[in-house]
Amino acid sequence: MDSNDAIQIAYAALIVVLTVAGPLLLTSLVIGVVIGLLQALTQVQEMTLTFVPKLVVMGLVFMLCLPMIGDALSGFMTQVTDRIVAG
């Protein structure tokens, strides 16, 4: 394995990380902004109001994205094992 292979594997790993974590992080960001605006408009400063909707929505998004996450992880593992076997 040369440096070009290592760079390609690192690039693929970064893409997998973005594929796996991206939807959850974006969902958390959007829900946090919406709840923050709602709290600022209504002046309700309840701490649990921020956590429960985030957990519920992020759980739903995770369940919806699970096939995509599995495909990304299996594709990355296939790429890494092909390079190990070919090397």
Phi, psi and omega in degrees: 000127180256184184293330178295319177296319180296320178294320179293321177293319178296319177297315179296323179294320177296321177295320178295318179298317178294323179293320183283313187269337185303306181300322180291319179293318178295321177297315179298320179297313182295314180296321178297319179293317180297315180292322177299318176295318178298318179292323180290323180287323184261352182058031174265115184250051179275127184291324182288342179296333180277329188275317187296310178297324177298315180297317181294311183292320179293326175296318178295316179295320178298317180294323179289327183269357184302318176298319179295320180294317178297318178296319180295316181292320180290324177295319178294317180295322177297317179297317181292316180293326175297322178288328178290315182292320181288334185286000000 
